[in-house]
Amino acid sequence: MKILITGATGFVGRALWPILLEAGHSLVVLARDASRARASIPAATVHEWNGVIGLPPAEAFEGVEAIINLIGESVAQRWNPERKRRFRDSRVLATRALVERLGTLTERPRILISMAGVGIYGDRKDEVLTEKSVAGTGFLATLGKEWEAAASSARDLGLRVVILRSGAVLGEGGGIMGKLLPVFRLGLGGKFGSGEQHLPWIHLVDLTRLIVHSLTASDLDGPVNAVAPEPVTNAEFVRALAKTLHRPCAMTVPAVALRLTMGEMAEEVLLSSQNVSPVRALESQFEFRFSLLNAALANLVGEPHSA
């Protein structure tokens, strides 16, 4: 299959494209920095596109059968109006431009897999959230609704559209682990606020496998919760991480301190609660390699663990 990828040099993309190549797929990459992408992925055909200005080049889509849209600036930083604008532009405007380009083509891909986030649910405490749950409130929920609507509009062009609502991605070289590990290895780790907020998560291996599964799983269409089946709270997560690293976990970062240092991001990312269930993935017979948190953490930072 000929597959076009946006965000191929990002955290998820770096783990995904080698798997696709190994499976025999041919890759086309849209990248802001084309020279960097060519150096990183020499086997791919690379076209330059910054994701915001103008439509992606039409020639990039020749013969493409599927699109995997991973584009979007990380929200794991202190927010301000300019950064919030970039979060939206890099997701909503880029995805709209991608679909607008599809509308100009006489021959179109059959599948669009577009990343999204569980932030669309907002802060929902202990409520069990499935793909049928309504969107919540707040900046991330509003952003998520616009982002998903932009991707879903490709359905009007005849594409099967899968929207993967990802939880915190556990993997080497980035994501939540890249931020937490240095602190926890020093024995300074602890829960955020009360620690009672639910933290949906997924191992990077399973996220890439779910993307690949979505390419051929014709029963998947629309939102799919990309989270592991085991729900955990923030307190349970940090205790498991500290135990895996053989470090103490006695600290508590007060909610007020998080709000003062991280602002709105703390409220919507670190302190909000989403008890998310991967109903659609399980119904599609997707088998998680890391369904339990202890196994996922052991694989990444602990003793070797056979999944």
PyMOL commands that set and color helices and strands:
alter all, ss='L'
color gray80, all
select helices_A, chain A and resi 11-22+34-40+58-61+81-103+118-121+139-157+175-185+204-216+234-245+255-262+264-270+279-283+293-301
alter helices_A, ss='H'
color red, helices_A
select strands_A, chain A and resi 2-6+26-31+45-48+66-69+111-117+128-129+160-166+168-170+190-192+201-203+222-226+251-253+275-276
alter strands_A, ss='S'
color yellow, strands_A
deselect
rebuild
show_as cartoon
